Amino acid sequence: MLFGGVSFAVDDADDSQTLNDLIEANAGMPEIKQALRTALLLAAYISSEKPDITENEVQKTFYRPSGKLKTSAVRKWDIGVRYATEVRRRLTESSDTNRPHGTGKSPRPHIRKAHWHIYRIGPGRKETKVLWLAPIEVNCRIGKEKAETPAVVRIVNHP
């Protein structure tokens, strides 16, 4: 893999090494390390099983594929719309300090960090599938506030 003058072979890494270990060992400047991490995380997210990607509505209105390379041939995609809406809502929401803590019956409301999760599937669970899990609400309020998150409707055509 080559990025900004930094190259390394992912196939040469043993199973105990992460991609971050390879970046740390082979990339020089901190700016290159951070740019490489960001680019690889974005590429991994886009290629994951169910990424949150929608075509930008404004861009869609004037995109016309043709044989010539034009400025309008560039397509714009919105990534993380649902995730960003939820994060913005959580940041603007004031914290509720009147709730009792430490009762042991249910955890206080919080959001679990977004992370990658490997699922083993298929016969004998030999195949692996990598999914990006968006932040998960634990014991958070539901109702009117949930309606602000845009809904995704996927039409499935059964034969």
N, C-alpha and C positions, 0 to 999 in steps of 0.2 A: 504494500500500500504506500502511495507517495502523496504527501501533502506539504506544500510549502517548503520543499527541500528536506523534509523528514521522511525517511522510508523505513519500513519494517515489515517483516513477513508474519502475518497472523498465524499461518500454519506452523511456524517454528515454535510458537509459544506452547508451554505445557498447560495442562488443565487448571493448575493452581494460579496461573497468571490471568489477570483481568486486562481489559483493553486499557484501562487507566494505568496499570503497571507498565505496559508497553510504551504508552505515551510518556510517562515519567522517565523511563530509561533512555528513550531515543530522541525526544524533542528537546531543544535547547532552551530558548527564551520562554519566559512565562506567558507572553502574549501568544506565541505559537501554540503552546500547550493548551491554553484556554480556547483559542480558535478551533483547534483540532477536536477538543472535547465537544464543543458546541456543534460543530459540523457533523460529527459522528452521531451525537444524540439526536439531532434533527433527522438525519438519514435513517437512523434506527426507528424513530417514531413514525416517520412517513411510511416505512416498509413494514410496520407492525400489522397485526391481524385486523384491528378495527380502529384506524386512526380517525381523529375528529377533523376531517378535511372537507370543506365545501367550496365549490367554485364561487368566486366573487361575483355578485349579481351585476354590478356596474360593468365589470370587465366582460361579462358574458354577453352584454347587449351589443358590443361592437367587435367582438372577435370573429373574424372570418378567415378560416384556413385557406391558404393559397400557396402556389409554387414559389412566390417571391418572399424573401425575408423582409418583413416590415416591422415597425414598432408595434403595430397592433397584433403581430403574431405572438407577442409575449403574453402568456396567460397568467392571471393573478389568482391565487388560491388563498382562502382564509383558513388558517389552521388553529385549532384549539378554541373555537367560538364558545362552545358550551363550558369548557373549563375556565376560560377567561371571565365569562359572565359570573360564574359561581365565585371565583376568587375576588372579583371586584365587589360583589355583594357582601362577602364575608369581611372584607377590609373596611367597608363603610359602616357595617353593623356595629353598634356599641355593645360592649360586653355586659352581660347580665350578672351582676355580683350578688343579687339577692337570693340566689338558689343555695340550698344547703349542700355542703360537701361532706364527704366521708361517711355516708350512710351505708355504703357497701352494697346497695341494691342495684344501682346502675351507674355506669361511668358518666363523668361530667361531659357535656357536649364538647366535641373536638373534631378535628379533621385529620385523618391519617394521611401521611405524606404520599404523594404520587410515586409509583415505582414500577419497575419491570418485574414481571412474574413469569416463570417458566412452568408451563403445564406439560405433563407427560400424558400422551394420548395414544390411542390405537391399541392393537392386540399386544398384550404384554407390556403396555406403556413404554414402548421403545422409541416412539416418535416424540419430538419435543415441539412445542408451539410457544412462541414468546409473545406475550400481550403486555401492553402498557395499561396499567391500572391508574385511572385518574384519582385525584384525592377522594377519599371515602368519608362521608359524614357519619359520625357516630353519635347517636342520641341527640341529633339536632332537630330544631323545630321543623315541622312540615305544614303545608297549607298554602296560604296566599303567596308566601315568598318563593315557594317552589315553582309557582306558575310563571315566574319571571325568566326562568331558564328556558331557552328555546327548545321546543320538542323536535325530535328527529323522527320522521315517518319514512319507513322503507317499504316500498311496494314489492311484494313477493308474488311472482307469477307461477302458479303451480300448473303443470301440464294436465 
